Amino acid sequence: MAKTVNLGDKYTHRITLRLNDNQYDWLIKIAEMLDVSPSDYIRMAVNTSMTISNEEIEKMKKGEMVGTHENVKTDSNDII
């Protein structure tokens, strides 16, 4: 597995994560497919989630609709 180059970010926080056999096997398989370590894959997943969440938060701050909003009341709900 290739080591991801640390571009100056210091990994100062440690997390212990317990996985069941299926979760662990999946993590190893995906990491191997991407030629990264399991830790690097988890960091990639966290970074992706952070980016998506931050984009959604910014949309909400601007008053834009985010997500599916399947429970949002609309004028058509008032038609009998």
Residue pairs with C-beta under 8 A, 6 or more apart in sequence:
1 31
1 32
1 35
1 36
1 37
2 35
2 36
3 37
3 40
4 36
4 37
4 40
4 43
17 42
19 27
27 38
27 41
27 42
28 38
30 41
31 37
31 38
31 40
31 41
34 41
34 44
36 44
56 66
56 67
59 65
59 66
60 66
65 72
